[in-house]
Amino acid sequence: MLGKYDMVAFVSTAEPAKGRAFYEEKLGLKVVTADDYGVMYDVNGRRLRLSFVRELKPAPYSILSWMVQDISAVIRELKGRGVVFEIYEGFGQDADGVWTAPDGTKVAWFLDPGGNGLSLSQFV
């Protein structure tokens, strides 16, 4: 039933200034609205709400992923903006942090300033 409605994704930060700088300057997201409780961004026609919280307990996995067509090009651009990609021991990632799944899907992980796990995914 809810599949016919638009959805808003949420991510939280306990440090609003750092969070905003990351999502706006490093990731290049455009502000739609902002208030004392958070910021709404446009992400290719979808909405992402950066909520300001007192305490953040980041999940130990990706909570947001962007589907990209050329993961290497996007990684280069993000690295140029100061984004650091994670390398996890035992995953067999390449030098840029890209892991290739058995089906050929490519994934690279990075963290926002609060430690939220974010990723890029290039599907086959």
Buried (B, 14 or more C-beta within 10 A) or exposed (E): EEEEEEEEEEBBBBBBEEBBEBBBEBBEBEEEEEEEEBBBBEBEEEBBBBBBBEEBEBEEEBBBBBEBEEBBEBBEEBBEEEBEBBBEEEEEBEEBBBBBEEEEEBBBBBBBBBEBBBBBBBEE
